[in-house]
């Protein structure tokens, strides 16, 4: 099976990128795809969520001695991979990953070469996985550029508010004008825009979603909309849990999200 690498992005923070990335990873793994989540955000929210999830699943509290930054310096990402559950692994981040741009200034003098560098490290892992999902910070930075360059697809996570809409517009423009045109990303395409409701049924949310359809085209908006669910917010504190009907409801939503992601990349690849 061909490995597909997918980054979740938006230049507006707090839109739910990490939640959608991590929950999609769990569902891809459940579907039988050998999945790796790559946390390229020094805040390490995806890392913390998955480590808590692992503890919920098997009682194993994991601490890692060697960070992503150290693994990059040693040119060996494989050595720090943490198994989370069957078919799901994590490449964890930590605060010192914020030093990556400064480190790359010493490694490569040309910025485009710095953008390409992480792809050369990740390529060895692409041989071992069906799906690689990348969580990134909501900033224009070498971290974001590196993630997008190595990706086949990007999912734009759109929270239904004006600033998130503006962030999505800017993100798509940046992908085309910088990552594809300037940095030469070989395979990157926008898989679609995934709407996340700030409030269920609120007029502002409905209006923002309608505007998104007008700006981006209905065909580019995911059919499924992620509704405001308190259980998803709680996962940041507890890790993903698997205890009751509220957990099951979240899982059912992301079964549909991942199903639509598969449909979308199949449509693109069959054109």
N, C-alpha and C positions, 0 to 999 in steps of 0.2 A: 504493500500500500504506500502511496506517495504521502510524505509528510506535508501537512499544511500548517503554516505559521500565521497566527492571527493576533493582532494587537487591538486592545480596547482603548479608545481615546476620546478626548475632548479637551480643549484649552481652558474650560471652566472646571474648577475643582468642585468636589462634592456632588458630582452627578450620578455616582453609583458605578463608576468604572470597575473598581475593585470587587464589589459585590457581584456584578455580572460576570466578570472574568472568572472568579473563584467558583461560583455556583455553576457556571457553564462547564468548567473543568470537571467537577464532580459528576455531572450528567454525561459528558463525553466518556468518562471512564466507565460509568455504569453501562453505557451502550457498547462497551468492548473496545473502544479506541485507546491505544496506549498513549497516555496524555502526560505532558510536562507543562507545569505552570512556571514561567520565568518572571520573577519579581525584579523589575528594573527601577523601582521607586525606593530611594534611600529611607523613606519613612517606614517601609517594610510592613505595610498593613496587610497585604496579601499573605506574606510569610507568617505573620502572627495569627491570622485567621486560620490558615491551614494547619499550623502546629497545634492550635487549640482543638481543631477538628480531629486531628490524629489522636490526641489525648482522649477525646470523647469516644472515638471508635475502638481503641485498643488499650487505653489507659497508659500509653507510653508518652511520657513527657520528654520531648527532644530538645536538647541544646546543641548548638554547633560551635565548634572551636575555630573553624576556618571560615572566613567570610567570602562572599562573592568577589570582593576586591582582591583578596589574596589569591583566589583561584584564577582570576584573570591574569595576575602578575605571573603566575606559574603556567599559564596557558593550558589549564586543565579544569574545565567546568564539571566534568564527570565526577570528580572526587568529592564534591560537596552536595550532590543530589540527595535529597531526603525522600524516601518512600512514604506516602501518606496513606494510601489504601491500594487495593488491587487496581492496576492500570493507571494509577495516578501518582506522579512524582512532583517534587518541588525543587526549583533552583532558588534558594533563599537569598534575600537581600538583608542588608544591615546598614547602619548609619554611615559607616566609612565608605559606602559606595558613592556618596556625594563627592568623593575625591577623584572619581573616574575621569571627569573632563580634564582635571589638572594632570593626572597621570598620563593621559593620552597626548597631552602637549609635549611630553618628553619622548613618547614613542613615535609619533608621526608629526611632521612639520605641517603637512597639508591637511586642512580641515576635512575635505572629502575623504581622504585616506583614513582619518579618525572615525568617520561615520561608517566606513566599510569594515573596520577592524573587528567589531563584535560579531559580525556575520561570519567571519573566518573562524572564530572560536565556536560559534553555535552550530556550524555546519556538521561537525562530528556527531552532535547529538541528534541532528535531523535524520540520521540514518537509523536511529533507535526508536523513534516515536512516530505515531500517526498524526497527532495533534500537538502543537506547541502554542500555548496561549501566553501573551505577554501583557503584564500590567505596568503602566508607565505613569510618571508624574504629569500633572496638567500644565506643563511648561514647554516653551520652545527651548530645547537644550540638546546637548550631544546625546543624552540618554534617550530622549524621544526620537531623535533622528536615527540613532543606531537601531532602535526597535523597529521603526517603520521601514528602514532600508532592508532589514532581514526578513520582513513579513511578506506573505503572499496576499493577505487581506487585512483590512482594518474595519472594525465595528465601531461606529460613532455612537456613543451613549448620550442620548439627548434627554435631559431632565426638562420637564415642561415649564420652563420659565425663560424670560427674555435673554438673560445673560448666558444661559446654556445654549440657547438657539444661536446667539452671536458666536459663542465659542465653537459650535459645530460648523458654522459657515467658515470661520477662520481656519479651522482644522482641515477642512476639505480643500480649501484654497491652498493651504500650506503643503498638503500632500502633493498636489499637482505641480505647483510652481517651484517648490524647493526639493522635496524628497525624490520626486520622479524626474523633473526637468533638470535640476541642478546636481543632485547626488546620484542620479542614474539608477534608482531602485528598479531591479530587473523584473519583478513580478507583482508589485503592489497594486491592489485594486480595493476600492471601498466595497465591502460586502453588503453594507446597508446601515441604516440609521435606526437604532433601537430606542424607542420612546420609553421613558420612565416617568410615571405620573408623580408630581409633587404632592397633590391631593386628589383623591378619587372624586371625579364628578365636578370638580371646581371649574367655574367659567373661565378663569385665566388659563388653567391647564388645557381645557378644550380649545380655547382660542389659539394658544401657542402651538398645539398639535396640528390644527388646521393650517396655520401659517407655515409650519414645517412641510406639510404636503404641497403647499403652493410653491415654496422655494425649491425644494429638492426633488419634487415629483413623487407621486404616490408609490410608484414602482420601486423607489429607493428607500421607502420606509418599511420597516418590519411590519408584518401583519399583526403580530402579537405586541401588546403594550404591557409593560411591567407595571402593575398597580401597586399603590402604596401599601406595603405590608410590614407591620411592626416586627414580625419575626425576623425578617431580613436585617433590619437595623440591629436587632439583638445579637446577631451572629458576630458582629465586630467585637463584642465583649466576651461571648461564650464559645466562639467557634460554631461551625454548623452542627446542629443537633438532629437526632433522628428518632424522636420520642413520641410525637403525637400528630394529630390531624393538621396542625398548623405547619409543622415541618413537612408533612406529606403534601400540603397545598403548594408550598414553595417548590418542592421537587417536581411536582406536576407542571408548574409554570416553566421551569427550566428544561424539562423534557421537550416542551414545545419550542422554546428558544433554540435549543441545539438542533432540533428537527428542522426548523426553518433555516438555520445557518447551513446545514447540510444541503438542503434544497437550493439555497442561493448559490453556494459554490458549484454545485453540479450544473446549474443553469449557465453560469459563467464559463465553466470548463467545457461544456458541450456546445457552445456557440461556434 
